[in-house]
């Protein structure tokens, strides 16, 4: 068991920015295993966008270009929030290169007209 995190891509805009069901089979753009600080950042985004789930687990949040810009800034400045959880593991800082590569790839996909969302399971 542990924190599994993915960003998925679909070609149809989600019906809402959070808590939606993809109307098509998404494909995985990025996968992380036990990167809790990234998860904490995504959780804050989820609630900022109107998420209502009691637990931020298995609930999607759409990622826009503005979100990717904000995420990249948080990564570069070390501002991902310290996040802990029983199954979460520990963010080590070694993830930064992979995270920044993801931001670059995500921008290209969004500019191509794809829609991205973060989802996790723990």
C-alpha positions in Angstrom: 0.0 0.0 0.0 1.0 3.6 -0.5 0.3 6.8 -2.3 0.0 6.3 -6.0 -0.4 9.5 -8.1 -1.1 10.1 -11.7 -1.9 12.9 -14.1 -4.2 11.7 -16.9 -5.1 13.1 -20.2 -8.4 13.2 -22.0 -9.6 14.9 -25.2 -13.0 16.0 -23.8 -13.3 18.9 -21.3 -14.5 17.6 -17.9 -18.0 18.6 -16.9 -16.6 20.3 -13.8 -13.1 21.2 -12.5 -13.3 18.5 -9.7 -15.2 15.3 -8.9 -16.0 14.5 -12.5 -16.2 11.2 -14.4 -14.1 11.0 -17.5 -16.4 10.3 -20.5 -13.6 8.5 -22.3 -10.7 6.2 -21.4 -7.9 8.5 -20.1 -4.2 7.9 -20.7 -1.5 8.3 -18.2 0.9 11.3 -18.7 2.8 11.0 -15.4 3.0 8.7 -12.5 4.5 9.3 -9.0 4.8 6.9 -6.1 4.8 8.4 -2.6 5.4 12.1 -3.3 3.3 13.5 -0.5 4.2 17.2 -0.9 3.0 17.2 -4.5 -0.2 15.5 -3.2 -0.6 18.2 -0.6 -0.3 20.9 -3.3 -2.9 19.1 -5.4 -5.2 18.7 -2.4 -5.2 22.4 -1.8 -6.0 23.0 -5.5 -8.8 20.5 -5.3 -10.5 22.3 -2.4 -9.8 25.8 -4.0 -11.6 24.6 -7.1 -14.7 23.6 -5.0 -13.9 20.0 -4.1 -16.2 18.6 -1.4 -14.8 15.1 -0.6 -14.0 14.6 3.0 -10.8 12.7 2.0 -8.7 13.7 -1.0 -8.4 10.2 -2.3 -9.7 8.9 -5.6 -11.1 12.3 -6.6 -10.0 14.1 -9.8 -8.9 17.7 -10.1 -8.5 19.3 -13.6 -5.2 20.9 -14.3 -5.2 24.1 -16.4 -2.2 26.0 -17.8 -2.5 28.4 -14.9 -2.3 25.5 -12.5 0.8 24.1 -14.2 2.4 27.5 -14.0 1.6 27.8 -10.3 2.9 24.2 -9.7 6.1 24.9 -11.5 6.7 28.0 -9.4 6.0 26.0 -6.2 8.5 23.3 -7.3 11.2 25.8 -8.2 10.9 27.8 -5.0 10.5 24.8 -2.7 7.0 25.8 -1.8 5.2 22.4 -2.1 3.6 22.1 1.3 5.0 19.6 3.8 2.4 16.8 3.7 2.2 13.6 5.8 0.0 10.6 5.8 0.2 7.0 7.0 0.7 5.6 3.5 2.3 8.6 1.9 6.1 8.1 2.3 8.3 11.1 2.3 9.2 13.7 -0.4 13.0 13.8 -0.6 13.6 16.6 -3.0 15.0 14.2 -5.6 11.7 14.5 -7.4 12.3 18.1 -8.6 13.7 17.3 -12.0 10.9 14.8 -12.8 8.4 17.3 -11.6 9.7 20.1 -13.8 9.9 17.7 -16.8 6.2 16.9 -16.1 5.3 20.7 -16.1 7.0 21.1 -19.5 5.2 18.1 -21.0 1.9 19.1 -19.5 2.1 22.6 -21.1 2.6 21.0 -24.5 -0.4 18.7 -24.1 -2.6 21.6 -22.9 -1.5 23.7 -25.8 -2.5 20.9 -28.1 -6.0 21.0 -26.7 -5.8 18.0 -24.3 -7.3 18.2 -20.8 -5.3 17.0 -17.8 -6.4 15.9 -14.4 -4.6 14.7 -11.3 -5.9 11.6 -9.4 -4.5 9.6 -6.6 -5.1 6.5 -4.6 -3.8 5.5 -1.2 
